[in-house]
Amino acid sequence: MGMLKIAASGAYYTGGGARGKETVDYENVTGIIPVIDKDRVQQAVMWRMIQIWISKDARYTKRFDLLRVCYIDKIEDVDGKPEIIGKDVKELDWEGLQDLAVWKDLRKIPNYKTSDLRTAREIAYLEYSRLIGNKIDPDRKGYNYASLPALIIADDNRVAEPHKTKSNDEVIAEEQENKSVGEEEKTFTLAELRKIAKAKGIKLGAKITLEEAYQIVIKGESGE
């Protein structure tokens, strides 16, 4: 099957957000992901994996709070298979859930620690079940996640159907649904926020920070 070894660099913010907090540069942070289309690698690493990889790198001890920028510096094909093969979805940890989401393109699985683990596992269970042809309706009478049987991840190449292009409003709604109350946003880049702001007719200053742009564009707060 093979895997992809990724080397990334960039910067992240420590503390409670961008304003008044320290910026930490990182480089040659490496990790392994399942083989996916190359055009999906940037988003997979930025949204789901880079925080995990940085937390495992002994060079970076300062708390990761908000991603500032992420560059993909190198992609290598390596031997191996996803470690989650043969595991029960109901027992996956956060890293395993991100691997499943990336490998099978299951975009409804919450990003790393943007919900509680139990909720993320349940969503993963429902989405993976749908992928393998066993759609479960959580709204049906008598549904109880705790009573569902183990769901073992198979060694196959099935992935979710191609996703339609989302509108700006759909992207925002999905991100807000997947993040916890009080959790700082970890997915949008400043360039993406500027694009959404332009579509909404919102003017952002040239020197605006990522956090400030997020507060205005996503949370709807007024700029100065």
C-alpha positions as CSV (number, residue, x, y, z in Angstrom):
1,M,0.0,0.0,0.0
2,G,2.8,2.4,0.9
3,M,2.8,5.6,3.0
4,L,3.9,9.2,2.6
5,K,6.7,10.7,4.7
6,I,6.1,14.5,5.0
7,A,8.6,17.2,6.0
8,A,7.0,20.5,7.0
9,S,8.0,23.9,8.2
10,G,6.2,27.1,9.3
11,A,5.2,28.8,12.5
12,Y,2.7,28.6,15.2
13,Y,1.5,30.8,18.1
14,T,1.8,29.9,21.8
15,G,-0.6,30.9,24.5
16,G,-4.2,32.1,24.0
17,G,-4.0,33.3,20.5
18,A,-2.0,35.5,18.1
19,R,-2.2,38.9,19.7
20,G,0.6,39.5,22.2
21,K,1.7,35.9,22.1
22,E,5.0,34.4,21.0
23,T,5.5,33.0,17.5
24,V,7.5,29.8,17.3
25,D,9.1,28.8,14.0
26,Y,9.4,25.1,13.2
27,E,11.3,23.3,10.5
28,N,11.9,19.8,9.3
29,V,9.0,18.5,11.3
30,T,8.3,15.0,9.9
31,G,5.4,12.6,10.0
32,I,3.8,9.7,8.1
33,I,0.4,9.7,6.5
34,P,-1.4,7.1,4.4
35,V,-1.0,7.5,0.6
36,I,-3.5,10.1,-0.7
37,D,-3.7,12.3,-3.7
38,K,-0.9,14.8,-3.7
39,D,-3.4,17.7,-4.0
40,R,-4.8,16.7,-0.6
41,V,-1.6,16.6,1.3
42,Q,-1.3,20.3,2.2
43,Q,-4.8,20.4,3.8
44,A,-4.4,17.1,5.5
45,V,-1.2,18.1,7.2
46,M,-2.2,21.7,8.0
47,W,-5.7,20.8,9.4
48,R,-5.1,17.4,11.0
49,M,-1.5,16.4,11.5
50,I,0.9,19.2,12.0
51,Q,-0.1,19.9,15.7
52,I,0.4,16.2,16.5
53,W,3.8,16.1,14.8
54,I,5.0,19.2,16.5
55,S,3.9,17.9,19.9
56,K,6.1,14.8,19.3
57,D,9.1,16.8,18.3
58,A,11.4,17.3,21.3
59,R,12.7,20.5,19.8
60,Y,9.4,22.3,20.4
61,T,8.3,22.4,24.0
62,K,6.2,25.5,23.9
63,R,2.4,25.0,23.9
64,F,0.8,25.0,20.4
65,D,-2.2,27.2,20.3
66,L,-2.8,28.5,16.8
67,L,-1.2,27.6,13.5
68,R,0.2,30.6,11.7
69,V,1.5,28.9,8.5
70,C,2.5,25.5,7.3
71,Y,4.6,24.7,4.2
72,I,5.2,21.2,2.7
73,D,8.9,20.9,2.1
74,K,9.2,17.3,1.0
75,I,7.1,14.3,0.2
76,E,8.6,10.8,0.1
77,D,7.0,7.5,-0.7
78,V,7.9,4.9,2.0
79,D,7.0,1.3,2.7
80,G,4.3,0.5,5.3
81,K,0.6,0.4,6.0
82,P,-1.6,2.6,8.3
83,E,-1.2,1.5,11.9
84,I,-5.0,1.7,12.3
85,I,-5.6,-1.3,10.1
86,G,-7.2,-4.0,12.3
87,K,-8.1,-1.6,15.0
88,D,-11.6,-0.9,16.4
89,V,-12.8,2.6,15.5
90,K,-14.3,2.8,18.9
91,E,-10.9,2.6,20.5
92,L,-8.9,5.0,18.3
93,D,-7.0,7.8,19.9
94,W,-6.9,11.3,18.4
95,E,-4.0,10.5,16.1
96,G,-5.7,7.3,14.9
97,L,-8.8,9.3,14.1
98,Q,-6.9,11.8,12.1
99,D,-5.2,9.0,10.2
100,L,-8.6,7.5,9.4
101,A,-10.0,10.8,8.3
102,V,-7.0,11.5,6.0
103,W,-6.8,8.0,4.5
104,K,-10.5,7.6,3.8
105,D,-11.2,11.3,3.2
106,L,-13.9,11.3,5.9
107,R,-14.1,15.0,6.4
108,K,-16.8,15.0,9.1
109,I,-14.5,13.4,11.6
110,P,-13.5,16.3,13.9
111,N,-10.0,17.8,13.5
112,Y,-7.5,17.1,16.2
113,K,-9.0,17.9,19.7
114,T,-11.8,20.1,18.3
115,S,-14.4,18.0,20.2
116,D,-14.2,15.5,23.0
117,L,-12.7,12.1,22.1
118,R,-16.0,10.2,22.6
119,T,-17.9,12.4,20.2
120,A,-15.1,12.1,17.6
121,R,-15.1,8.3,17.9
122,E,-18.9,8.2,17.4
123,I,-18.7,10.4,14.3
124,A,-15.9,8.3,12.9
125,Y,-17.9,5.1,13.5
126,L,-20.9,6.5,11.6
127,E,-18.8,7.8,8.8
128,Y,-16.7,4.7,8.4
129,S,-19.8,2.5,8.6
130,R,-21.4,4.6,5.8
131,L,-18.2,4.1,3.7
132,I,-18.3,0.4,3.9
133,G,-22.0,0.2,3.0
134,N,-23.6,0.0,6.5
135,K,-25.3,3.3,6.9
136,I,-26.5,3.9,10.5
137,D,-29.1,6.5,11.4
138,P,-28.3,8.1,14.8
139,D,-31.7,9.6,14.9
140,R,-33.6,6.3,14.7
141,K,-35.5,5.1,17.7
142,G,-33.4,3.0,20.0
143,Y,-30.0,4.2,18.6
144,N,-27.3,3.8,21.2
145,Y,-23.6,4.2,20.3
146,A,-22.4,2.3,23.3
147,S,-24.3,-0.8,22.2
148,L,-22.8,-0.8,18.7
149,P,-20.4,-3.7,18.0
150,A,-16.7,-3.3,17.4
151,L,-15.9,-1.8,13.9
152,I,-12.6,-3.1,12.6
153,I,-10.7,-1.1,10.0
154,A,-10.1,-3.1,6.9
155,D,-7.0,-3.1,4.7
156,D,-8.6,-1.8,1.5
157,N,-8.5,1.1,-0.8
158,R,-12.1,2.4,-0.3
159,V,-12.4,6.1,0.1
160,A,-15.3,8.5,0.4
161,E,-17.0,9.8,-2.8
162,P,-15.4,13.0,-4.2
163,H,-16.6,16.1,-2.3
164,K,-18.4,18.9,-4.0
165,T,-16.8,22.3,-3.8
166,K,-18.1,24.1,-0.7
167,S,-19.2,27.7,-0.5
168,N,-17.6,30.0,1.9
169,D,-20.6,29.9,4.2
170,E,-20.5,26.0,4.2
171,V,-16.8,26.0,5.1
172,I,-17.4,28.4,8.0
173,A,-20.4,26.4,9.2
174,E,-18.5,23.1,9.1
175,E,-15.5,24.6,11.0
176,Q,-17.7,26.1,13.7
177,E,-19.6,22.8,14.1
178,N,-16.3,20.9,14.6
179,K,-14.7,23.2,17.2
180,S,-15.2,23.3,20.9
181,V,-16.5,26.3,22.8
182,G,-13.6,28.4,23.8
183,E,-11.2,26.7,21.4
184,E,-9.1,29.0,19.2
185,E,-9.4,28.4,15.5
186,K,-6.6,26.3,14.1
187,T,-7.4,25.8,10.5
188,F,-7.8,29.0,8.5
189,T,-4.8,30.8,7.1
190,L,-4.8,34.5,6.8
191,A,-5.0,34.2,3.0
192,E,-8.1,32.0,3.3
193,L,-9.7,34.5,5.7
194,R,-9.0,37.4,3.3
195,K,-10.7,35.4,0.5
196,I,-13.8,34.8,2.6
197,A,-13.8,38.4,3.7
198,K,-13.7,39.6,0.1
199,A,-16.6,37.4,-0.8
200,K,-18.6,38.8,2.1
201,G,-17.7,42.4,1.3
202,I,-15.6,42.8,4.5
203,K,-12.5,45.0,4.3
204,L,-9.5,43.8,6.3
205,G,-6.5,46.1,7.0
206,A,-3.1,45.3,5.5
207,K,-1.5,44.7,8.9
208,I,-4.3,42.7,10.5
209,T,-3.3,39.5,12.4
210,L,-4.7,36.0,11.9
211,E,-6.6,36.1,15.2
212,E,-8.0,39.6,14.4
213,A,-9.2,38.5,11.0
214,Y,-10.8,35.3,12.4
215,Q,-12.7,37.3,15.0
216,I,-14.1,39.6,12.3
217,V,-14.7,37.2,9.4
218,I,-15.8,34.0,11.3
219,K,-17.2,35.3,14.6
220,G,-18.7,38.4,13.1
221,E,-17.1,40.9,15.5
222,S,-16.7,44.5,14.3
223,G,-13.2,45.7,13.2
224,E,-11.7,48.8,14.6
